[in-house]
Amino acid sequence: MLRRVGDLPLKYLGAHLTVPLSHQTGRTSTLDLRAATTLFGQLRIQWDLRTVPPHELDRPARRVDLDQRK
């Protein structure tokens, strides 16, 4: 598993799970893509999970579980 990027340990690179619509670019991405992208750094959640539809709540939870195992 990748542990470093250049001279920087991955633990110093934040990877954020955020809302579907990017406020910076205006682009929308799927939850699966956003969760997969967070595999390349230390997981951070910048999303009010109270706004996640109930049928999708298990997906961020699975991503957190995966992060705790790496």
Beta strands, then each sheet from edge to edge (+ up, - down):
strand 1: 4-5
strand 2: 8-9
strand 3: 14-18
strand 4: 42-46
sheet 1: 1+ 2-
sheet 2: 3+ 4+
end
